[in-house]
């Protein structure tokens, strides 16, 4: 089994070689804070069962981070299992609206095949995905559902979303490579790892936590742990393919313990070139096709409207603090906190019953808690959110006054 490497050793190595390790990891983008009630999660559930602990060559945490950064897997196909447990109450689908900004029909752009709306289903429960890639211009992701399937296909300049249940198609085009089309929610271990790696800084402990087998492949385990108090994140574990450097499994466990918040891992993977036909798509006969240019614009709710359509500040979010305890804040521009009015009153009362009333130098407000992301909505219309404790949110709100 590979030995442990202390984060002190990692830090020393970084000091000797400033262009390696953390700086290479910084190329991976992660939001410095989380916006919205239980919004963008970086996380996962319990790890998939390891079939053994392979004996691999020694490697330091810095070297393993470099291995991930240098990984250049262009072709693959496989099956990914994603399980998410934020600890949200059963709201009959309302929680998905909070996260996606969805309209009444369940999609942000008026089509059930819109990727932005469909892939937000990954925020709860357990899902099986089939993925395939052949370079930067050809990818396919299929969400397998009971008796139905949703597919997102990128082939050259065309991006197709197809929902077999509703027989609806969503189509958009890109100006160039796949990097140019609008970002979709993360779904694979690499997506989650790319987001998490930028958090590796002086507020973080990084070690190599032995080895494992994932989807029949030998892997190193990279363990990322916050050094700061006040965060709800306990640890992030990334199983990294020993040969290719590609993340095969990503697990985030909360500081409160128990099951992981989210677990995403390959159950089967191949690095052979997928068949070209994998990325072919023609709208089925009778399917309703929505072009992106024809889609309804996304709606930013005004105070008193259904907050299940999402939270967006009028001036955009600001970030308070740093590292794992950073908090995103924005002003909704509407005083009164939770929605009121003919319909908002009932909704505001319902949501208020799910939160905890708090007060401080900022005045009064309501805290909504999950196992990872917490949010404070003050009575003067400000929102504070992040992967931090309730106490940290209150302090952030008081400091923001």
N, C-alpha and C positions, 0 to 999 in steps of 0.2 A: 504494500500500500504506500502511496506517496506520502511523504512526511508533511507535517504542518509547517507553515512559514509564518512567522509572527508579523504583525503589521508594523512593528518597529523596524524590522529588517526591510520591509517594503518601503517604508519612508526613507531609510538610509539609501536604498538603491535608487529611489527617485531623485534624491538630492544629488547623487553622483551622475545621473543621466536624466536631466530634466526634460528631454524630448520624448522619453519613452513612458510606458505605463499610463499614469493618470492623464497626461496631455493627449495621448492617443485616444484614451477612452473618452476624452472631452468632445471628440468628434461626434459622439452619439448624443442626440438631442433628448432631453427630458424636461418637461415643464418644471420650473423651480418651485411651483406651488400648484395646488389643486384648486380649481375654481368650480363652485357649485356644490350642492348637497350630494355627497357620495359621487362626485364626478369622476374624473379620469383616474382610475386605479392603476397602480403599478403593483400587481400582486398575483397570488395564486394559492392553491390548496395543498393538501398533503402530497408528498412526493409519490411518484409511481414506484411500485415495489422494485427494489434492486435485485438482480439475479446473482450478484456477486460483487466482490471488490477486486478489480483487476490490479495486478502489480505493474505500475507504470513508472517511467523514469522520474527522478526528482524534478520539481519545478517550483519556482517561487510565485507568489501572488502577482508580482509585477510582470513576470514572464507570461503568466496565464492571461492577464489583461491584455498584454501585447499580442498574444496568440489570437485572442478574440478580435482585436482591432485589425489584425492582418488577414483574418479569414476572408476568403473571396469565393465562397461557394456560389456558383452560377446556375447549377442544374441540380434539381432534387425533386423527389415526390415522396409523399408519406401521409400518415394519419396523426393528428394531434388531438389530445384530450384536454379540454379546458374546463376547470371547475372553479367556481367563484362563490365565496361565502362572506359577503359583507355584513351579514347579520341584520339585513333590512327587514322591517315588518312586512307582512303580506298585505300589499296595498291594491291587489287586483290589477297589476300592470301599471299603477301610477308611478312606481319607482323608475320604470323604463322611460316614462315621459320626462321625469325630472332630469334624467341623464342625457336624453337624446334631443330634447327640444321638439318632440314629435307633435304633429297636429292630431286632429280627431281621428284620422284614419290610420294612425300609428306610424306615419312617415313624415319626415320633415319637409319633403318636396312634393307631397301629394301622390307618391307611388310607393307601394309596399316593396318594390324592388330597389329603392334608393339605398345604397350601401350605408350611408350615414345613419339611417334609421334601423336597417336590418341587423347590422353587426352590433348594435347596442344590446341585443339580446344576450350577449356574452357577459353582461354585468351580473348575471345571477344564474345559479344552477350549473349543471354539467352538460357540456356540449362536445360533439365530435366533429372535427374538421378534416377535410382532405385538402392537401396543399400540393402545388406543383409549380416549378419555376424552370425557365430556360432563358437565362440572361435577363438583363434589365427591362426588356420590352415584352416579355411573355410570362405572365403569372396567372394562376388560377387558385381560388379558394372556395371550397364548397362547405356550407354548413348543413349537416345532415339532421333532419328533423323526422319526427314520427310520420311516416307516409308522405314526406315531402322533402324538398331540397332547395337551398338557396345557393346560387353560384355567382361569384364575382370573377369576371374574366378580363384580363388585360392582354390585348394582342396588338402590338404596334401602337397606332394612334387611337384605337378603339378601346373603350372600357364599357363592359356590359355587366349589368346586374340582372339576374333572372330569378324570380320567385315562382316555383312550380305550383305552389298551393293556390296562388291567385292568378297564375298565368300572366303575370305582369313583367315587363322588361323596362329597365332604365338604361339609357345610353348616353355616354358623353365621349368627347374626343380630347386628345392631348396634343400639344404643339410639338412634342418630341418624345423623349423616353418616359418610362413609367414614373420617374421622379417628378415629372411635371404635373401629373394629374393630382387632384386634391387628396390630401391624406385621409386614410380610413382608420378606424379604431384598431389598436394593436390586437393581434390574434395568435401569433406564434411565439415560441420561446425566444427567438431572436428579436422579435419586436419588443418584448418586455425587457430583455437584457439590454438592448440598445438604449432604452429609456432610462434604465436604472444605472448604467455605468457612469453617467455624468455626475451622479451623486457621490462618486468616489473622490473625496477630498480630505482635508485635515479633520473634518468632523466624523470621519468614517474609519472603522477598523476593517481591514481586508486580510483574509487568510485563505490558504488552501486547506480544505476540510476533507482530505482523503480522496478516494476514487469511488466510482460506481459504474454500473452498466445501465444504459438507457436505450431502449429499442434495440438491444443486442449489440450495442457499440460501447467500447471502453471510453470512459469520460473522467475528467478531473472535476472536483466540486469546489467552486469559488464561493466563499462565505463573506457576505457584506453585512456589517452591523453598525448601526449608528452609535456614536460616542456621546451624543447629546441626550440629555433628559428632556422630557416634554413631548417627545414624538410617540406616535402610536405604532411605529414600525419596530418590530422585534428583530427580524433578520431576513435577508434575501439570499437564497441559495441558487446558484446557476451551475448546472451540469454542462461542461464544455467538452465537445467531442475531441478526444486526444489527437486524432489525425488531422481533422480539418479546421479545428478551432471554432466551429459553429456551435452556439448554444443549443442543447437538445432538450433542456428542461429548466423551467424557472419557477421558483417557489417563494412566496412571501408570507411570512408568519407574523401575526401581530404581537405587540409587546404584552398584551393581556394573556397570551398563551392559547392553547386549544388548537383546533384545526387551522390550517393555513387560510388566509383570506382568498388566495387564488393560486391555482396550480395549473401550469401549462406545460405539457410534455409530449414528445413524440412517443407513440406506441409502436410505430413502424416508420422506417425512413430508408430511402435509397438515393444515392448520389449519381445515378445513371441518368442519361438524357431522356426526358419524357417524350412520348410520341408527339409529333407535330399536331395530330388531330386533337390532342388534349385541350388545345387553346382555340379550336374552331368553335364559332357560335353563330347561329342564324336564328332570329326570333321565330318561335313556333307559330304555326298557323293559328290565327284567332287571338294571339296575344296582344294585350294593350301595351303599346310602346310609348314611353315618355322620354323625350329628348331633354337633356339638361337645360338647354336654352328655353324650353317651354315649361320647365318646372316652376311651381309656385315659389316665390321668394320666401326664405325662412323668416318666421315671425318672432319679433322680440316683444314679449308680453309687457303691457302696461300694468300699473298697479291696479289690483282689483280683478285682473284676468286670471285664468287658470295657471297657477305657478307650475303646474306639471309640464308647461311648455318650455321651461328652462329659466335660468338666471343669467342675465347679461347686464353688465353695468353700462351706464351711459357714457362713461369716459374710459372704459376698459379697466382691467385689474391692476393694482399696484402690489408690490411684494414687501412685506415687513419681515425683518429677521433674515437669517441665512441658514444654509444647510438643511438638515432634516426638520428643523423647527420653523422653517419659513411659512408664512401665512399670506394667502392672496386676499386682497380686499378690494371692494368696489362699492360705489354708491349707486343704488338703483334709481335715485332721483325721486323716490316716493316715500313720504313719511307715513308712519303707521305700521311698519313692520309687515306682518302677514296680511294677505289680501282681505278686503272687506267689500261691502256692497251687496246687491241682491243675491249674487251667486258666490262672490268672494267671501261673504260672511260665514257661510256654512263650511267652505273649504278652509278658510283661515282657522275656524274653530277646530276642524278635524286635524289639520296639520299641527295646530298648537297643542293638541292633546298628545301628539307623538313626541313633542319636544320637552325640554326642561327650561323653566323660566329662570333667568338669571338677572342680576343687576350689578352695576359697578359705576365707575366714574363716567362711563359712556352713557349711562342711563339704564334702560331695561331692554331685554331682548329674549330670544328663544334659541336654545342650542339643540341642534339635531345631530344625533350620534350614530355612527356605524362602528364596526370593528376596526376600521382603518381611517376613514375620512370623517371629520367633524366640521360642522358649520354653525356659525352664530349669525342670526339675523336680528339686528337691533331695531328698536321701535322708530328710529329716525331714518330707516331705509338703507342702512349699510350692511354689507355681508362680509364676514370673515370666514375663510375656509382653509383647511389644510390637514395633513396627516399628523395632527397634533392633538393633545388632550384638551378637555374642556377648559381647564385652568389656563393653558397656554393661549387659547382663543380669547379668554377674558382679558388676560394681560395685554395681548396684541390690540384688542379694542380700546383698552384704557390708554395704551401708549399712542394710539392713533388719534386721540382726541387733542 
